[in-house]
């Protein structure tokens, strides 16, 4: 098995056809067809199913794909490690963040990171940790930041705690329930949640701790831009970090609804593979950790 064969296979999967993959990596279609055929012969399995629309992975191809991406990622890390050893400052980092954490952590962390890696490539994927963990596992992402795991992680993954943010109930300015003094008075409202029902989401924990049933009117949203629009323009309520209410995009649009209950503080942390990060990814992880520690200090909305 040659590295060029792995490159060709990944190119076909990403491009969706042999012709498109050949054009993408600058080889002829017969050459990439021969490369894939030789790879399949060496592995004694069919990896791709050719059809009128292009090519799709077989069941064996899907299994091989995960390993091929890890190999490609490790080669990228080797290149970046050697580049850093030679004094280079390029590199790349790809990471994920939960909707709320992305807004608060990413801007300052990237500013810090840029001082050390002014030319590095950065990729950010927004989403909940349950959706992003598989991308860390197959090394599409270097790490992701999200809520602590509800279930034990497999041996290839680890969770590094960062901080426990406070949470408040928030709604639009002038919300009809703005004078509510208890969670019970808000139980019939429409609520926003980021994680799927049944995964131990904070909204579930908050209502369970208060001895109340989960609200029926729930909107699950994994996009923070959409979540903010819902909170600011509808009567939907949500759990926010108090720092969010003083951000320019929320000031004047959202307000805290001060209830008597003390809300649980979720544990936020970083999901990583049990393997060394590249210098660039390690620098970004350090920057995010520093910002998280600052956010752990209480802030008045």
C-alpha positions as CSV (number, residue, x, y, z in Angstrom):
1,X,0.0,0.0,0.0
2,X,1.4,3.4,-1.0
3,X,0.6,6.8,0.4
4,X,-0.4,8.0,-3.1
5,X,-3.1,5.3,-3.2
6,X,-4.5,6.6,0.1
7,X,-4.4,10.1,-1.3
8,X,-6.2,9.0,-4.4
9,X,-8.9,7.1,-2.5
10,X,-9.6,10.1,-0.2
11,X,-9.7,12.4,-3.2
12,X,-12.4,10.2,-4.9
13,X,-14.5,10.1,-1.7
14,X,-14.3,13.8,-1.2
15,X,-14.9,14.7,-4.9
16,X,-17.6,12.1,-5.4
17,X,-16.2,10.7,-8.7
18,X,-13.0,9.5,-10.3
19,X,-13.0,12.3,-12.9
20,X,-13.5,15.1,-10.4
21,X,-10.8,13.6,-8.1
22,X,-8.4,13.3,-11.0
23,X,-8.9,17.0,-11.8
24,X,-8.6,18.0,-8.2
25,X,-5.2,16.4,-7.6
26,X,-3.8,16.9,-11.1
27,X,-3.6,13.4,-12.5
28,X,-5.3,11.6,-15.4
29,X,-8.5,9.7,-14.8
30,X,-6.9,6.4,-16.0
31,X,-4.1,6.9,-13.5
32,X,-6.4,7.4,-10.5
33,X,-8.6,4.5,-11.7
34,X,-5.5,2.2,-11.8
35,X,-4.4,3.4,-8.4
36,X,-7.7,2.6,-6.8
37,X,-7.9,-0.8,-8.5
38,X,-4.4,-1.7,-7.3
39,X,-5.4,-0.6,-3.7
40,X,-8.5,-2.8,-3.8
41,X,-6.5,-5.8,-5.1
42,X,-3.9,-5.4,-2.3
43,X,-6.7,-5.2,0.3
44,X,-8.8,-7.9,-1.3
45,X,-12.0,-5.9,-1.0
46,X,-14.0,-3.5,-3.1
47,X,-13.7,0.0,-1.6
48,X,-15.7,2.0,-4.2
49,X,-18.9,1.3,-6.0
50,X,-19.0,3.0,-9.4
51,X,-22.3,4.3,-10.6
52,X,-23.8,6.7,-13.1
53,X,-23.4,9.7,-10.7
54,X,-19.8,8.9,-9.8
55,X,-18.5,6.7,-7.0
56,X,-19.6,5.8,-3.5
57,X,-17.9,3.9,-0.7
58,X,-18.9,0.3,0.0
59,X,-19.2,-1.0,3.5
60,X,-15.5,-2.0,3.4
61,X,-14.7,1.4,1.9
62,X,-16.4,3.2,4.8
63,X,-14.3,1.2,7.3
64,X,-11.1,1.9,5.4
65,X,-12.0,5.6,5.1
66,X,-11.8,6.2,8.8
67,X,-8.3,4.7,8.9
68,X,-7.2,6.5,5.7
69,X,-8.2,9.9,7.2
70,X,-6.2,9.1,10.4
71,X,-3.1,8.3,8.2
72,X,-3.5,11.5,6.2
73,X,-3.9,13.5,9.4
74,X,-0.8,11.9,11.0
75,X,1.2,12.8,7.8
76,X,0.0,16.4,8.1
77,X,1.1,16.5,11.7
78,X,4.5,15.1,10.8
79,X,4.9,17.9,8.2
80,X,3.9,20.6,10.7
81,X,6.1,19.2,13.4
82,X,9.1,19.3,11.1
83,X,8.2,22.8,9.9
84,X,8.0,24.1,13.5
85,X,11.4,22.4,14.1
86,X,12.8,24.4,11.2
87,X,11.4,27.7,12.5
88,X,8.2,27.8,10.4
89,X,5.1,29.6,11.7
90,X,2.5,28.3,9.3
91,X,0.8,25.1,10.2
92,X,-2.9,24.6,10.7
93,X,-5.5,23.8,13.3
94,X,-9.1,22.5,13.1
95,X,-11.3,22.5,16.1
96,X,-15.0,22.4,17.1
97,X,-16.9,24.3,19.7
98,X,-20.4,24.3,21.2
99,X,-22.7,27.1,20.0
100,X,-22.4,29.3,23.1
101,X,-18.7,28.6,23.8
102,X,-17.8,29.5,20.2
103,X,-18.9,33.1,20.7
104,X,-17.2,33.6,24.0
105,X,-14.0,31.7,23.6
106,X,-13.0,31.8,19.9
107,X,-12.4,35.5,19.2
108,X,-10.0,36.2,22.1
109,X,-8.3,32.7,21.8
110,X,-7.7,33.3,18.1
111,X,-6.2,36.7,18.7
112,X,-3.8,35.2,21.2
113,X,-3.0,32.4,18.8
114,X,-2.3,34.8,15.9
115,X,0.6,36.4,17.8
116,X,2.5,33.1,17.6
117,X,1.1,31.7,14.3
118,X,0.2,34.7,12.2
119,X,0.0,32.7,9.0
120,X,-1.6,29.5,10.2
121,X,-4.8,28.1,8.7
122,X,-7.7,27.9,11.1
123,X,-10.9,25.9,10.7
124,X,-13.8,26.1,13.2
125,X,-16.8,23.8,13.2
126,X,-19.7,24.8,15.4
127,X,-21.8,22.1,17.0
128,X,-22.6,20.1,20.1
129,X,-19.9,17.8,21.5
130,X,-21.8,14.6,20.7
131,X,-21.8,15.5,17.0
132,X,-18.2,16.7,17.0
133,X,-16.5,13.9,19.0
134,X,-16.4,11.5,16.0
135,X,-14.6,14.2,14.0
136,X,-11.9,14.3,16.7
137,X,-11.7,10.5,16.8
138,X,-11.0,10.3,13.1
139,X,-8.7,13.3,13.3
140,X,-10.8,15.6,11.1
141,X,-10.6,17.9,14.1
142,X,-7.7,18.3,16.5
143,X,-10.0,18.8,19.4
144,X,-13.5,20.1,20.3
145,X,-14.8,22.1,23.3
146,X,-18.2,21.2,24.8
147,X,-20.1,19.9,27.8
148,X,-18.7,17.1,29.9
149,X,-19.5,13.6,28.6
150,X,-22.7,12.0,29.8
151,X,-21.2,8.5,29.2
152,X,-17.7,7.1,29.5
153,X,-15.4,7.9,26.5
154,X,-13.6,5.2,24.6
155,X,-9.9,4.6,25.2
156,X,-8.8,6.7,22.3
157,X,-10.4,9.9,23.7
158,X,-9.9,12.0,26.8
159,X,-11.7,15.0,28.4
160,X,-9.8,17.9,29.8
161,X,-12.0,20.0,32.2
162,X,-11.7,23.8,31.6
163,X,-14.3,25.7,33.7
164,X,-17.8,25.7,35.1
165,X,-19.7,28.7,33.8
166,X,-22.7,30.1,35.7
167,X,-26.0,30.1,33.8
168,X,-29.0,32.4,33.9
169,X,-32.4,32.4,32.3
170,X,-32.6,34.8,29.5
171,X,-35.3,36.1,27.1
172,X,-36.0,39.1,24.9
173,X,-36.2,42.6,26.4
174,X,-39.8,43.1,27.6
175,X,-40.6,39.4,27.7
176,X,-44.1,38.7,29.1
177,X,-42.5,36.5,31.8
178,X,-39.8,38.9,32.7
179,X,-41.2,39.3,36.3
180,X,-41.3,35.6,37.0
181,X,-39.6,34.7,40.3
182,X,-39.3,30.9,40.0
183,X,-38.6,28.2,37.4
184,X,-42.1,26.8,38.0
185,X,-43.6,30.0,36.6
186,X,-41.6,29.5,33.4
187,X,-42.4,25.8,32.9
188,X,-45.0,26.4,30.2
189,X,-42.8,28.7,28.2
190,X,-41.1,27.8,25.0
191,X,-37.5,26.9,25.7
192,X,-34.3,26.6,23.7
193,X,-31.8,23.7,24.1
194,X,-28.7,22.9,22.2
195,X,-28.3,19.2,22.9
196,X,-30.8,16.4,21.8
197,X,-33.4,15.4,24.4
198,X,-32.3,12.5,26.5
199,X,-28.6,13.3,26.4
200,X,-28.4,15.0,29.8
201,X,-28.6,18.5,28.4
202,X,-28.5,21.4,30.8
203,X,-32.1,22.2,30.4
204,X,-33.0,18.7,31.4
205,X,-30.7,18.9,34.4
206,X,-32.2,22.3,35.5
207,X,-35.8,21.1,35.5
208,X,-34.9,17.8,37.0
209,X,-33.0,19.5,39.9
210,X,-36.1,21.7,40.5
211,X,-38.4,18.6,40.6
212,X,-40.2,19.8,37.5
213,X,-41.2,18.0,34.3
214,X,-39.4,19.1,31.1
215,X,-41.3,21.8,29.1
216,X,-43.2,20.5,26.1
217,X,-42.5,23.5,23.9
218,X,-38.7,22.9,23.2
219,X,-36.7,24.1,20.2
220,X,-33.4,22.2,19.7
221,X,-31.0,24.4,17.9
222,X,-27.2,23.8,17.3
223,X,-26.5,27.2,15.6
224,X,-25.8,30.0,17.9
225,X,-26.7,32.7,15.4
226,X,-30.2,31.1,15.0
227,X,-30.5,30.7,18.8
228,X,-29.8,34.4,19.4
229,X,-32.3,35.4,16.8
230,X,-34.9,33.2,18.4
231,X,-34.2,34.6,21.9
232,X,-34.2,38.2,20.7
233,X,-37.3,38.0,18.4
234,X,-39.6,35.4,19.9
235,X,-40.9,34.5,23.4
236,X,-38.5,31.6,23.6
237,X,-36.3,31.4,26.8
238,X,-32.8,29.9,27.1
239,X,-30.0,29.3,29.5
240,X,-27.0,31.6,28.8
241,X,-23.7,32.4,30.4
242,X,-24.2,35.9,32.0
243,X,-21.2,37.1,30.0
244,X,-23.4,36.8,26.9
245,X,-25.7,39.5,28.1
246,X,-23.0,42.2,28.0
247,X,-21.8,41.3,24.5
248,X,-22.5,44.0,21.9
249,X,-24.8,41.7,19.9
250,X,-27.0,40.9,22.9
251,X,-27.0,44.2,24.8
252,X,-30.4,45.9,24.6
253,X,-31.9,42.8,23.0
254,X,-31.8,40.2,25.8
255,X,-32.4,40.4,29.5
256,X,-32.0,38.1,32.5
257,X,-35.1,36.7,34.2
258,X,-34.1,36.5,37.8
259,X,-35.5,33.4,39.4
260,X,-34.9,32.3,43.0
261,X,-33.4,28.9,42.1
262,X,-29.7,28.5,41.8
263,X,-29.0,26.9,38.4
264,X,-26.4,24.0,38.1
265,X,-23.1,25.0,36.6
266,X,-22.1,22.7,33.7
267,X,-18.6,21.5,33.3
268,X,-17.1,22.6,30.0
269,X,-13.9,21.0,28.7
270,X,-11.9,19.9,25.8
271,X,-12.2,16.6,24.0
272,X,-8.9,15.3,22.6
273,X,-7.5,12.2,21.1
274,X,-5.0,10.4,23.3
275,X,-2.1,11.5,21.0
276,X,0.2,14.6,20.8
277,X,-1.2,17.7,19.1
278,X,0.8,19.6,16.5
279,X,2.6,22.7,17.7
280,X,-0.2,24.9,16.1
281,X,-3.0,22.9,17.6
282,X,-1.3,22.8,21.0
283,X,-0.9,26.6,20.8
284,X,-4.6,27.0,20.1
285,X,-5.6,24.7,22.9
286,X,-3.4,26.7,25.3
287,X,-5.1,30.0,24.1
288,X,-8.6,28.5,24.6
289,X,-7.6,27.3,28.1
290,X,-6.4,30.7,29.1
291,X,-9.6,32.4,27.9
292,X,-11.7,29.8,29.7
293,X,-9.9,30.4,32.9
294,X,-10.7,34.2,32.6
295,X,-14.3,33.5,31.9
296,X,-14.5,31.4,35.1
297,X,-14.4,34.6,37.1
298,X,-17.9,35.9,37.9
299,X,-19.2,38.7,35.7
300,X,-22.3,40.8,36.4
301,X,-24.7,41.2,33.5
